[in-house]
Amino acid sequence: MKRLFCAALLASATWTTVAGVAAADDNPWMVRGRVIGVLPSESADLSVAGARLGGDVDISDEYVPELDITYFFNKNIAAELILATAQHDVTATNVAAVGGADVKIGDVWVLPPTVTLQYHFTDMGKFKPYVGAGINATLFYNEDEGSTADNIDYDPSFGPALQVGFDYDLDGEPGGWAFNADVKKIWINSDVTVDFTTALGAKVKADVDINPTVVGLGFGYKF
């Protein structure tokens, strides 16, 4: 819960800074709700006492709701805060220390608040595509080490994010409802320590790249 509280403070402080420097425009706020697929492109370097250990990692795909809040500085430039959390199953694969077998190491909740600065194209009628780039802060909480490991710890991650998507105006007005499709690439890296003292007599260190592609569909309302 401490990590959740810290993440909320980070998101709030970041968003307050972004919104505070904005010059208000007509209908500056937009809120979207999406269903997203979080699709990791994972890899890992495993080691024991500094010596590299054969193996990799598998992290499950997950589908969860997402909320985002967008502030338009003008009709083209906007900043978006993206909020979602997902629980992922984690498996160490092809672990040399156990004869190349896969070892389930429980699950973890991931909280990755992301802020992007966007450019919206407004000369295509109801179809309004946009591109964005920004930063991501990922925190891990409620780690469950499963039945094999004694303990597991994930370090937080900070990295870039890229975004492309579109809104399709459903009302034909400056504000109102829109259908939204959105794709983000987020770079997430965590140093993970897995305590296998009981099972293997060692602690395994893992440099884990998660780097998910996040695909979303939903609806938005511009005030």
PyMOL commands that set and color helices and strands:
alter all, ss='L'
color gray80, all
select helices_A, chain A and resi 2-20+96-98+197-200
alter helices_A, ss='H'
color red, helices_A
select strands_A, chain A and resi 29-39+43-48+51-53+56-59+62-72+77-83+86-95+101-111+114-120+127-144+151-154+157-169+176-186+189-196+202-209+213-222
alter strands_A, ss='S'
color yellow, strands_A
deselect
rebuild
show_as cartoon
